[in-house]
Amino acid sequence: MPPIPGTFGVWQVRRDRAAPIGYVLSRQERGVTVYHCYAHGRDEAGGRPWLRRTDSLNSAVAWMIQHEQELSALSRRLSPEPEEWPV
């Protein structure tokens, strides 16, 4: 859950200090917290490509880890992130 009620949380998914796999963003939809998965990198419009929605943070992270090879290939085709994520 987000640290402050009414706000949202963003998590960067990575196995170690290597390149990130992607991001998970929590949102309130119809009074329920859901989790959206996004690729690491920017599309032609400058946004992160949306990948899927899950009902839990664990499910979102597990899906991203299970699809790491495909997501890494997608990230290589995208423009780089404008700045580094804080370590």
Backbone as a chain_set.jsonl record, in Angstrom:
{"seq": "MPPIPGTFGVWQVRRDRAAPIGYVLSRQERGVTVYHCYAHGRDEAGGRPWLRRTDSLNSAVAWMIQHEQELSALSRRLSPEPEEWPV", "coords": {"N": [[0.837, -1.183, 0.0], [0.372, 2.326, -0.537], [2.454, 4.745, 1.182], [1.143, 6.983, 2.211], [-2.196, 7.628, 2.822], [-4.521, 7.964, 0.12], [-2.666, 8.667, -1.747], [-0.413, 7.488, -4.298], [1.62, 4.595, -4.989], [4.835, 3.828, -6.296], [6.856, 1.362, -7.643], [10.037, 0.189, -8.511], [11.015, -2.51, -10.439], [13.497, -4.884, -10.208], [16.157, -7.267, -10.429], [18.681, -7.07, -9.331], [21.334, -4.701, -9.126], [21.417, -4.405, -11.808], [20.011, -3.51, -15.029], [16.735, -2.117, -14.728], [13.672, -4.015, -14.742], [11.103, -3.087, -14.999], [8.265, -1.123, -13.926], [5.932, -0.807, -11.219], [2.846, 0.53, -10.513], [0.614, 1.688, -8.107], [-2.904, 2.164, -7.886], [-6.047, 3.624, -7.055], [-9.032, 2.202, -7.938], [-12.355, 2.365, -8.319], [-12.64, 2.212, -5.545], [-10.875, 0.202, -4.819], [-7.535, -0.97, -4.455], [-5.394, -1.338, -7.161], [-2.832, -2.689, -9.318], [-0.61, -1.567, -11.717], [1.457, -2.556, -14.382], [4.367, -1.382, -15.95], [6.638, -0.831, -18.66], [10.254, -0.476, -18.671], [11.548, 2.328, -19.918], [10.901, 4.66, -22.596], [8.188, 5.346, -24.793], [7.321, 6.396, -28.186], [5.7, 8.598, -27.698], [6.687, 9.512, -25.36], [5.932, 8.331, -23.001], [5.777, 5.665, -20.527], [5.35, 2.383, -21.662], [2.303, 0.714, -21.011], [1.685, -2.437, -19.508], [0.171, -4.471, -18.096], [-2.554, -5.112, -15.738], [-2.914, -5.914, -12.321], [-4.2, -7.531, -9.328], [-2.707, -7.472, -7.037], [0.345, -6.398, -5.474], [2.33, -8.346, -5.244], [1.56, -10.151, -7.283], [1.924, -8.551, -9.54], [4.715, -8.036, -9.506], [5.681, -10.674, -9.621], [4.714, -11.475, -12.151], [6.2, -9.76, -13.793], [8.832, -10.637, -13.264], [8.634, -13.255, -14.225], [8.364, -12.724, -16.923], [10.696, -11.521, -17.672], [12.717, -11.722, -19.736], [11.308, -11.091, -22.115], [10.449, -8.51, -21.443], [12.886, -7.205, -21.123], [13.816, -7.284, -23.754], [11.873, -5.662, -24.942], [12.437, -3.231, -23.621], [14.917, -2.61, -24.726], [14.179, -1.735, -27.228], [12.922, 0.622, -26.736], [13.08, 4.198, -26.018], [15.606, 5.565, -23.847], [15.151, 6.036, -20.269], [14.595, 9.334, -18.958], [16.111, 10.092, -16.719], [18.176, 8.653, -14.154], [16.978, 6.19, -11.851], [16.781, 6.676, -8.371], [19.219, 5.136, -6.308]], "CA": [[0.0, 0.0, 0.0], [1.131, 3.575, -0.502], [2.752, 5.172, 2.552], [0.234, 8.045, 2.639], [-3.526, 7.37, 2.255], [-4.95, 8.89, -0.921], [-1.598, 8.855, -2.718], [-0.119, 6.253, -5.012], [2.98, 4.091, -4.824], [5.532, 3.386, -7.504], [7.966, 0.481, -7.327], [10.873, -0.227, -9.634], [11.268, -3.948, -10.331], [14.816, -5.288, -10.703], [16.708, -8.4, -9.679], [19.841, -6.555, -8.613], [21.631, -3.357, -9.624], [21.372, -4.418, -13.281], [18.929, -2.695, -15.608], [15.39, -2.403, -14.231], [12.758, -4.756, -15.601], [9.955, -2.209, -15.232], [7.71, -0.388, -12.793], [4.575, -1.114, -10.792], [2.191, 1.718, -9.97], [-0.673, 1.376, -7.475], [-3.959, 3.155, -8.095], [-7.378, 3.306, -6.554], [-10.049, 2.103, -8.987], [-13.644, 1.965, -7.73], [-12.445, 1.926, -4.126], [-9.973, -0.937, -4.629], [-6.182, -0.73, -4.949], [-4.931, -2.227, -8.228], [-1.424, -2.474, -9.63], [-0.356, -1.526, -13.149], [2.84, -2.823, -14.754], [4.871, -0.565, -17.041], [7.979, -1.164, -19.14], [11.346, 0.459, -18.385], [11.871, 3.016, -21.16], [9.853, 5.582, -23.061], [7.712, 5.125, -26.16], [7.437, 7.571, -29.072], [4.973, 9.721, -27.096], [7.393, 9.915, -24.149], [5.408, 7.638, -21.826], [6.164, 4.266, -20.325], [4.297, 1.491, -22.157], [1.525, -0.059, -20.049], [1.789, -3.859, -19.812], [-0.969, -5.221, -17.567], [-3.103, -4.742, -14.435], [-3.088, -7.046, -11.412], [-4.905, -7.204, -8.091], [-1.794, -7.381, -5.892], [1.73, -6.044, -5.781], [3.065, -9.598, -5.451], [1.235, -10.676, -8.613], [2.548, -7.679, -10.537], [6.158, -8.287, -9.509], [5.895, -12.049, -10.099], [4.5, -11.489, -13.6], [7.332, -9.097, -14.433], [9.994, -11.523, -13.161], [8.388, -14.381, -15.132], [8.468, -12.237, -18.305], [11.877, -10.657, -17.695], [13.387, -11.727, -21.04], [10.49, -10.323, -23.065], [10.448, -7.101, -21.043], [14.209, -6.668, -21.43], [13.849, -7.07, -25.203], [11.05, -4.474, -25.195], [13.169, -2.052, -23.132], [15.991, -2.28, -25.679], [13.573, -1.053, -28.381], [12.372, 1.897, -26.278], [14.027, 5.265, -25.689], [16.003, 5.464, -22.438], [14.504, 6.891, -19.27], [15.291, 10.633, -18.947], [17.06, 10.192, -15.614], [18.353, 7.413, -13.418], [16.197, 5.978, -10.636], [17.686, 6.742, -7.207], [19.643, 3.824, -5.782]], "C": [[0.88, 1.243, 0.0], [1.36, 4.031, 0.936], [1.779, 6.218, 3.083], [-1.136, 7.779, 2.01], [-3.913, 8.422, 1.22], [-3.875, 9.186, -1.947], [-1.392, 7.546, -3.462], [1.323, 5.86, -4.76], [3.536, 3.677, -6.159], [6.727, 2.553, -7.054], [8.731, 0.169, -8.597], [11.209, -1.698, -9.405], [12.617, -4.242, -10.974], [15.292, -6.452, -9.848], [17.884, -7.962, -8.816], [20.106, -5.156, -9.155], [21.689, -3.287, -11.146], [20.183, -3.585, -13.748], [17.567, -3.09, -15.034], [14.579, -3.189, -15.259], [11.576, -3.866, -15.964], [9.504, -1.576, -13.932], [6.311, -0.888, -12.491], [4.033, 0.14, -10.119], [0.871, 1.295, -9.351], [-1.634, 2.535, -7.704], [-5.237, 2.684, -7.427], [-8.34, 3.314, -7.743], [-11.313, 1.549, -8.352], [-13.489, 1.507, -6.282], [-11.519, 0.768, -3.809], [-8.596, -0.567, -5.169], [-5.84, -1.786, -5.988], [-3.518, -1.808, -8.604], [-1.217, -2.595, -11.13], [1.131, -1.704, -13.407], [3.206, -1.986, -15.982], [6.285, -0.997, -17.409], [8.984, -0.106, -18.682], [11.795, 1.055, -19.722], [10.684, 3.844, -21.598], [9.481, 5.276, -24.506], [7.817, 6.417, -26.964], [6.733, 8.8, -28.516], [5.623, 10.198, -25.799], [6.892, 9.249, -22.876], [5.968, 6.238, -21.698], [5.037, 3.374, -20.84], [3.645, 0.695, -21.02], [1.559, -1.515, -20.477], [0.581, -4.667, -19.345], [-1.383, -4.687, -16.212], [-3.238, -6.009, -13.611], [-3.79, -6.568, -10.15], [-3.993, -7.125, -6.867], [-0.4, -6.993, -6.373], [2.544, -7.305, -6.042], [2.808, -10.176, -6.833], [1.905, -9.857, -9.703], [4.042, -7.964, -10.645], [6.453, -9.689, -10.042], [5.735, -12.125, -11.608], [5.701, -10.876, -14.319], [8.583, -9.972, -14.392], [9.835, -12.699, -14.135], [8.574, -13.992, -16.595], [9.687, -11.343, -18.514], [12.548, -10.604, -19.068], [12.616, -10.906, -22.067], [10.513, -8.826, -22.734], [11.801, -6.453, -21.297], [14.347, -6.39, -22.924], [13.03, -5.84, -25.573], [11.807, -3.217, -24.787], [14.286, -1.634, -24.086], [15.452, -1.545, -26.908], [13.023, 0.327, -28.017], [13.48, 2.934, -26.11], [14.389, 5.143, -24.213], [15.175, 6.381, -21.542], [15.277, 8.21, -19.203], [16.287, 10.801, -17.821], [17.11, 8.867, -14.89], [17.439, 7.382, -12.199], [17.146, 6.048, -9.456], [17.99, 5.351, -6.681], [19.526, 3.807, -4.286]], "O": [[2.01, 1.207, 0.487], [0.549, 3.737, 1.815], [1.607, 6.328, 4.297], [-1.238, 7.708, 0.785], [-3.671, 9.614, 1.41], [-4.136, 9.886, -2.926], [-2.144, 6.593, -3.257], [2.145, 6.687, -4.366], [2.806, 3.231, -7.044], [7.509, 2.975, -6.202], [8.133, -0.085, -9.643], [11.634, -2.085, -8.317], [12.855, -3.898, -12.131], [14.885, -6.603, -8.696], [18.05, -8.44, -7.694], [19.173, -4.49, -9.603], [21.976, -2.232, -11.711], [19.446, -3.027, -12.935], [17.284, -4.277, -14.875], [14.768, -3.051, -16.468], [11.102, -3.886, -17.1], [10.259, -1.501, -12.963], [5.592, -1.336, -13.383], [4.689, 0.732, -9.262], [0.081, 0.61, -10.001], [-1.249, 3.704, -7.716], [-5.465, 1.486, -7.262], [-8.446, 4.308, -8.462], [-11.342, 0.404, -7.9], [-14.122, 0.544, -5.85], [-11.387, 0.387, -2.646], [-8.489, 0.072, -6.215], [-5.976, -2.983, -5.736], [-3.065, -0.718, -8.257], [-1.597, -3.593, -11.742], [1.965, -1.09, -12.743], [2.434, -1.902, -16.937], [7.037, -1.473, -16.559], [8.608, 1.018, -18.347], [12.361, 0.351, -20.559], [9.594, 3.738, -21.036], [10.343, 4.986, -25.335], [8.344, 7.416, -26.475], [7.121, 9.926, -28.825], [5.17, 11.174, -25.201], [7.37, 9.562, -21.786], [6.555, 5.696, -22.634], [3.878, 3.59, -20.487], [4.324, 0.093, -20.188], [1.472, -1.813, -21.668], [0.029, -5.457, -20.109], [-0.658, -3.903, -15.599], [-3.628, -7.056, -14.128], [-3.955, -5.368, -9.927], [-4.443, -6.756, -5.782], [-0.026, -7.232, -7.521], [3.362, -7.333, -6.962], [3.739, -10.642, -7.49], [2.4, -10.413, -10.684], [4.573, -8.115, -11.745], [7.38, -9.867, -10.832], [6.536, -12.773, -12.281], [6.163, -11.406, -15.329], [9.318, -10.043, -15.378], [10.798, -13.091, -14.795], [8.906, -14.842, -17.421], [9.709, -10.511, -19.422], [12.916, -9.518, -19.518], [13.206, -10.115, -22.803], [10.587, -7.984, -23.629], [11.864, -5.275, -21.649], [14.927, -5.378, -23.317], [13.445, -5.056, -26.426], [11.817, -2.235, -25.53], [14.568, -0.445, -24.237], [16.193, -0.808, -27.56], [12.693, 1.113, -28.905], [14.663, 2.595, -26.066], [13.58, 4.673, -23.413], [14.584, 7.361, -21.995], [16.496, 8.21, -19.373], [17.228, 11.583, -17.952], [16.193, 8.053, -15.0], [17.16, 8.416, -11.592], [18.249, 5.508, -9.545], [17.109, 4.493, -6.621], [19.834, 2.796, -3.655]]}, "num_chains": 1, "name": "protein.A"}
